[in-house]
Amino acid sequence: MQIIIDEKYCKGCELCMNYCPKDVFEMSKKRSAKGYLMPEAVNIENCINCKMCEKICPDLCIEING
């Protein structure tokens, strides 16, 4: 399983964090290309591949492979 967050477009809105039913994401200290703090997939083993994060992301920044 691989969760890719596009640093070029992420604006750190936290929707992926709020809608993930398995708490896969946490806010990191890493900044996007536009200077926003970005979420990070820290609990990938909890991911159930529901793709809710992909569906809810307003900027289509998240891609789930696996």
N, C-alpha and C positions, 0 to 999 in steps of 0.2 A: 504494500500500500504506500502510495506517495501522495502527499498533499502539497500542491504548488500554489504559492501566493505571488501574484505578479506585483513586484515592487514598483513598477512604473506607474501603475494606476491605483493602487490601494490608498484609500484616504483614512484608514483607521476608524471606520464608523462603528466597529464592534458588533455589527449585526451577526456575523458568523459566530462570534463568541456567545452571543445571547440566544441564538436559535439552535446551537448544537446540543442535541439531547444527551451527549456523552462527555461534555466538557473537554473536548479535544484541544481547544485553543486557549491561549493565555496571551495577554498583551506583552510584547517584548520591548526591549529598549532600542531595537533596530528601527530606523526611519526609512520611509519610502522615498522615492525620487523627489517627491514634492514636500518632504519634510515631516510627514505624519508618522506617528508611532504605529507600528504594524503588529497585527496578531501573529502568533507563531503556533504551529501545530506541535504541541509538546507531549500530548498523550495519544499518539497515533495508534497505539495498540487498542485503545478504546473505540476507535472509529468503526461504525457498523455499515459504512458505505451508503448511508441514506441520501447523501449529496444535498442535504438541506443547506449547507454552507454555500454550495455552488448556486443553488436556486435563489437564495436570499440576497446574495451579493449584488448591490445595485450597479457596480462597475465591472462585473464579470471577471473578477480578479482571481478567483479560486478554481483550481482544477484538481479533481480527484482521479488518480490513476491506480487501478488495482482492483 
